[in-house]
Amino acid sequence: MVEGYKNGPGEAPKGDKPREECGIFGIYGPGLDVARLTYYGLYALQHRGQESAGIAVGDGRRIHLQKDMGLVSEVFNHEKLNSFQGHLAIGHVRYSTTGASQLLNAQPMVFHSAKGMLGLAHNGNLTNITKLRSQLYSTGSVFQSTTDSEVIVNLIASHSKDSLVDAIVKSMASIKGAYSLLLLTEKKLIGVRDPNGIRPLCLGRCGNAYILASESCALDTVGAELIRDVEPGEIIIIDENGLNSHVVLQDCRRAHCIFEYIYFARADSYMDGFNVNKVRREMGRQLAREYPVEADMVIPVPDSGIAAARGFAAESGIPFEEGLMKNRYVGRTFIQPSQSIRDLGVRIKLNPIRDVLEGKRVVMVDDSIVRGTTSGKIVNMLRECGVKEVHLCISSPPFIKPCFYGIDISNEEELIACHKPIEEIRRFVGADGLHYLSLDGLLEVFGEEGKNFCTACFSGDYPVEIPNAHDRDKYILE
């Protein structure tokens, strides 16, 4: 199944936010401690996945791999990092969107093939995985995991008579969906971005070393400078001869994931020419223009609502305040409360500041509503603090369609806006007012580039074919 869609035994109930996808980091750096730099790069990308972490290092003769379930800091220590010897590496942090949350699905994955050893780290989701897996089974391929990432490796390996780059090009012609890939041989680091550019990938440099990463914040962490984003449909090869680029499948529609800017990406990252923090502030400004309201203060739902709330406050002239305090020590291992005290989960993570809020009319800014349950609990906490009015402003449009490109929402049953009109949602969460940022207003933030984003979760306009009804059931339950 798509992990997180249904709760299995011992799994925490889902919250009111989409879950992150994965983060990838790769470096070609002769003379550098590439394993430790990859560790720091993954640390910067931890927000993109908290289930497993892994690093693979090439030394010119073979690839060495270590991975396990848990956070980066839990999986690696000084001894493990010191055991790596090599000059190129790839790393991965995972949140599972296809394939169960277990060690056999953790990445990077390393394989022996006719071309030698090959490591793979993948961010994204394939939409034609059922068809591809069936085709590969029929030709004798063997699978050890349930991820779509292993399908990619088997597809590359099936072109055994071609060079590795040619095999990647032929594989790109077959796979559909969203993917940013890092491939590692004993001597080469290769980066690949899907032809629509749905999932992010950027290129950086640190001295003579080249780095590929999901977000530019990882480059900053290791002291590298951002050179540029990897182009949609581009293959970058880095080895002893330097950097070479091949751009294939150029005629596809650009469709960068707009939810990266709304929620997934770290605020200090730059993606496809835009600073995430600045974009979120502009979303807040646009919200204020669309929803003029009389209030005493603007408060964010931390952390992803902070930038938009500051933008709303600046545009409206309503003072910005921190009305909700976030417990930053509630992480992946937080034990969920029992059903009898289910509201405690939200209260442990967020606590209202009564002296700031009591008797006030409040605009509360958040980035999204998926199910509405958490939003309702926060509004109720504000009421208990004596807030006179709560106007809930969302810096994205209503989430009305499932995503098949790497966000864990793949069924319309989960989406409150798919079944309820806005007024009914307002009553459900208990707010005095509710306003979502319009889709036109969201795209206006990006100017002329607004046409180059995937907005399928808000509009149903899917840029890449999605599973048919029969395969969709397999996709969800795999």
N, C-alpha and C positions, 0 to 999 in steps of 0.2 A: 504494500500500500504506500501511498504518499505519506511519509512519516509526519505525524501531527494532525492528520485529517481526522482520524478516529483514535480515541484513547485506548491503549492496550493496558493489560494488567500492570499496575505500578506506575503508569505514566501520569504526569501532571495534566490537569484539565487545561484546555487551550485558553489563552487570554484573548484580548480584544485587538491584537495587532498581528499583521502578517509576520511570519518568521523569516529571518535572514536566509540567504542562499549559502554561498561558500566564498572563501577568500583564497587567492592563490598568489604566490610570490616565487620568483626565480631569479637567479643571479649567475652570471659568468664572470668570475673574478680571480684569475691566476694570482697567487701570492696572498690572497685574502682568506680570512676565516669565514668561508662561505656558509658553513652550518650555523654559526652564531649570528651572522647577519640575517640569514633566513629566519632564525628564531625571533629576532627583533622585528623583522618585517611581518611575521605572522602575528606577533603580539599586537601590532598596530591594526591588524585586520581581524582581531578576535571578535569584534561586533558582528562579523558576517557569518560566524558559525562557532558554536560552543560544544559540539558533541564529540568531535575527535580532532586530532592534529597529527601531522606527520611531516617528515623531511627525508628527502632522498638526495644523496651526494654522489657525483661522478668524479672519478680520479684518473680518467684516461684509459682504464682497463676494465673497470666494473662499476656498478652502481650499488651503493650501500643505503639501506632503508631502515628507518625507525618510525613507528607510528603506534598510537594507542587511543583509547577512548579518554576524553577529558579535555580540559583547557590546555593551552600551550604550556603554561607554567607547571601543570600537573604531569604532562607527558615527558617534558625534557628537564634535565638538570645539567650541571657542569660536566659530570662524568660522561653522560651520553653525548653531549656536544663535543667534548674533547676526543671522543672515539672516532669522530668523522674525519677522514682525510680526503681532500679533493679540491678541485678548483671551480666546480659548477654545481648548482643545487636547485631543487624546486621544493616548495612547501605548500601545505594545504590545511585550512581549517574548514570543518564541515558542519553544515546543518542539512540533514537529509530531506530532499524533496522527492526523489525517486530512489527506492531501495531502503531497507530497514536500517535502523540506527544500531549497528553492531560492527565489531572490529573488522570483519571480512569486507565490509563496504568502505572502511576508512581509506583515505588517500594521503599521499600519492600511492598509486598502484605501480608495481614494477614487474615486468614480464621478460622472459627469454624468447627471442624470435629469431628468424633466419637472418635478420639484420643486426643481431646482437641484443644487448639488454636495452629495454625501453621503459622509461618511467612516464607516468601521466598524472597531471593534476587538472581537474575540470570544475568549472563553475558554470552552471546552467542546466537546462533540461532539453532532451530531444523529444520531439512530438511524434516521430514515426518509429519509436523504439520497438513496438510490438512487431511491426513488419520487418525491421532490420534483424532483430533477434531470431525470428523465424527463418529468414533467409540464411543467416550464418549457421544456425543449427543444422539446416539441411545440407550444408557443405562441410560439416564436420567440426565446427568450432565448439569449444568447450568453455563453459562459464563457471567461475568460482564464486561470483557475487551476484547481487540482484540490481546492480546499478547500471544506468545507461552509459556510464563512463567506460565500463569494460566492453560495451558494444563498440565504442569508438576504436579501442585498441585492436579488437578482433577484425574490425573493418580495415584498418591500416595494414594489419598483418596479412590479410587476404590478398593484398597486392604485392606479394613477395618478390615478383620479378622486377618491380619498379624501384627506383631510388626512394628513400624515405620521404623526400619532399614531394615527389610525384605521387606516392601512395597517399600522402595527406591531401593533396589536391583532388585526387579521385574520390577519396572518402568524403571530402567536403561537398562534392556533387551529390552524394547519396543521403547525407544526414540532414534532417530538417529540425529547426528549433533554435534554441539559444545556447551558445557555448563560447566560453573563452578557455583556451587550453594552454597548458605548458607541458611540453614534452622534453624528456631528458634522455640523451644517449650517454655513452661513456665519455664523449668528447663535445657534444653539441647541446645547446639550449635552444629550443624552438617555441615560439609563441604563435598562437592562432586565434583570430577573432571571427565570430560568425559573420556571414555576409550582410546581415541586417544591423550588426553592431548592437544587438540587444543587451548583451552582458558587457561590462566594462573591462578594459585592459589598457594599461599605459606603459610607456617605455621611459626609463631613466638612466642616468649615468653617474657614476661615482669614481672619479679618476679614470682609470682604464677599464673599469668594470661596467658591464651593462646589467640592467635590472628590468624585469617585467613584473607588474603587480596589478591587482584588481583596482587599487586606489592609490592616488598620489600621496596620501598620508603615510603609507608604508615607505615610500621613497624618502620623505622628510625624516622619518624615524632613523633611517640608516645613513643619513647625511648625503643622500643622492639628490641630483637635480632632475626635475621633470623635463624630458625632451619633447615628448608629444604623446598623444593617444595613438594606440594601434588602430589603423584604419579598418573599417568593416571589410571582411574578406581578405585580410592581409595575413601573410605568413612571414614571420621574422626568424631568421636563422643566425645564431651567434656562436662562433667557434674561433679557432686560432687565426682564421683569416679575417676576423672582424664581424661586422654586421651586414647581412644581406636581406633584402626584402622582396617578396613576391606578392603582388595583389591579384587575386583571382575572384571570379564571380562578382564583378563590379556593378552589374546592372540591377542589383536588388535594392529594394526600398530601404532607406535608413530608418531604423526604428529603435532608438536608444530607450531603455526602460525608464520611464518617467518617475517610477516609484523610487528609484535610486535617490533622486533629489528630494522627494517628499519624506522618505523615512530611512532607507537602508544605509546610504553612504554616511561616512563621518563628515561632520560639518566643515572640517578644514581641508577636505579633498577637493581637487579640481577634476572635472570629468567633461570630456568633449568640449572644452573651452569655457566651462562655467564653474564658478566657485559655488559649492553646495550651500554654504552659509548665506551668501548673498542672494542666491535663488530663493531660499526659504524666507528671508526677510521680505523680498519682493512679493512672495505669495501672501504674507501677512498684510502688506500694504494694499494689495489687491482685494483681500478680504474686507478690509476696513472701507474701501471705496464701494464695494458691493453691499455692505451691511452696516450703514451708519446707525449707531445705537447710542443712547445716553447711558453712561455707566461711570462708576467711580474709579475703577481700575481694570487693567488687563493682566491676567495671570496665565502662565503657560502650564501645560502638563509636561513636566520634565521627563526626558531631556529633549526629545525630538520636536517638541512644540515651542521651545524657547526662542529660536530665531524668528519664527513666524509671529509669535506674540510681540516681540520687540518691533517688528515691522508694523503690526497692527497699531501698537501704541504710538509709534512715530507718526503714522499717517493720520490717525484719529485725534491725536492730542490727549488721549486718555492716559494717565500715568501707568507705567509698567511696575508691577510688584511681583515678588516671589511669594505666592500664597500657598504653594504646595511644596513640602520638603520631601526629597527623594532619599530613601535609604539605599546608598550605593553599594552596600555589601550584600544585597540580596541578588544572588546569581543563579547559575545553572543548578547548583545542588540544594537550593531552597526546598524544604519539605513542605508540600502544599497542605493547608489546613484540611481537617475533615469536613464532610458536608455540613455537619451541625454548626460549624463556625466558618463557613465558606467566605464570608465577607472579610475575614482577617487577612486573606491573601493580599487584597488591595491595600488594606490599612498598614500592613507591614512594609509595603513598598512606597506608599505615599501617605504623608500626614499633613493635614491642613494647619495653617498657622492662625489660630483663632483671633489673636489681637489685630492681625492685619485684615481679616475678612469680616469680622462681626459687624452687622448692620450695613454692609456695603452692597452696591450693585456691581456685579462682576462679569466681565467678559473672559471666559476660559477658552484658550486656544489650544487645540490639539491637531496632530497631523492627519489622523484618519479615524474612521469608525468602521469596524468590520462586523462584529456581532452586536455591539451596543451594550454588552453586559458590564464591562469595566467602566464605560462612560457613565452609566446609570449609578454605579456605586460611588464614583467620585462626586457626582452632583449631589447625591444623598449626604455624603460627608460634609459638603459645603453647607447644605441646609442645616445640618446639625450644629454647625459653627455659627449659625445666625445670619447667614448671607440672605439679603433681601431678594435679589434677583440673580439668576445664573443664565447668561447667554453663551451657549456653546458654539464656537466658531471653528470650523474644520478647514485646514489649509489644503484640502484636496476635494475633488468631486466625489459623489457617492460611489462606493465600490459595488458595482452591480453585476460584474461578470468574473468568472474564474480565470486564473492565470495558469498557463501550461508551460511557461518559460523559466521557471525557477523560484516562484513564490509558492508557498505551501497551500494556497487556497485553490483547490481544483474542483469545487462543487458549489453550486449556487445556493444550496441549503444553508451554507454558513453565512451568507451575506444578507444582513438585515435590510439593506437598501434595495435588494432585489425583490423583496416581498412587501415592503411597507413604504408608503409615501412619506415624505419628509415630516409632515405634521404628525403622523402616527409615531415616527421615530422620536420626535421631540417629546411626545407624551410618554413614550416608553422609557426614555432616559431621565425624564423629570425636569427638563430645562424650561425656562421661560421663553427662550428663543433658541432656534437652531438654524445655522446657515453653513452650507457647504460652499467652498470656492467653486465657481462655475468652470466648466472645461475650457470655454473660450478665455476666461480670465487666467486660468493656469497656463495655457499655451502662450498668452500674450506676454507673460514674464520672459519668455525665451525669444521674443521678437520673430525675425524671419526664420530662425532655427526651430520654431515651434512645430513645423511640419515634419520634423525628423525624429519624432518620438513615438514610442508604442504607448497608446492610451487604451488598450483593449480592456483593461479592468474597469474603466469608466465608460467606454463607448461600445464595446463589443466588436471593434474593428481590429481583428487579428492580422498582423502583418505576415505571419507564417501559418501554413495549414496546421489545424489542430486535430487531435484524434477524433475519429468518428464515434458515434454513440457506442458501438460495440467495443472498439478498442479503448474508449474512455473508461469503461468499467474496469478493464484490465489495468489501465494506467493508474487508476485510483487505488485499486486493491492490491497492486503488486508489492 
